[in-house]
Amino acid sequence: MNEENGAMYLINTETLDRLLREIVQSEFKTLEKKLRKEPKVLTRDEAAEFLNVCPNTVSEYVKKGYIPNRGIGRKIMLLEADLMKVSKKRSYTHWK
């Protein structure tokens, strides 16, 4: 019952079933889009800015294996998700 205008609506079970399916499908598609977000790839300089360190420090982190390099050859390309993990670790421990 809608309390604003006191109206009450009657719908049959088939209509209710269809409406519920549409709502669930719509919400599922929205959630699916959020989960399928493309991974963001950053350069060494962008990663340095993200981590608030100098670019040479990022190179050292890659060299020591703290951050996996996704680039080809000498080109350093890093995933933002990997940097998030490193950022969390850095808040608990200090690397040397």
Protein Blocks (a to p, Z undefined) as FASTA:
>chain_A
ZZknopacdddfklmmmmmmmmmmmmmmmmmmmmmpccddddfklmmmmnopafklmmmm
mmnopaccfbehjbccddfklmmmmmmmmmmpccZZ
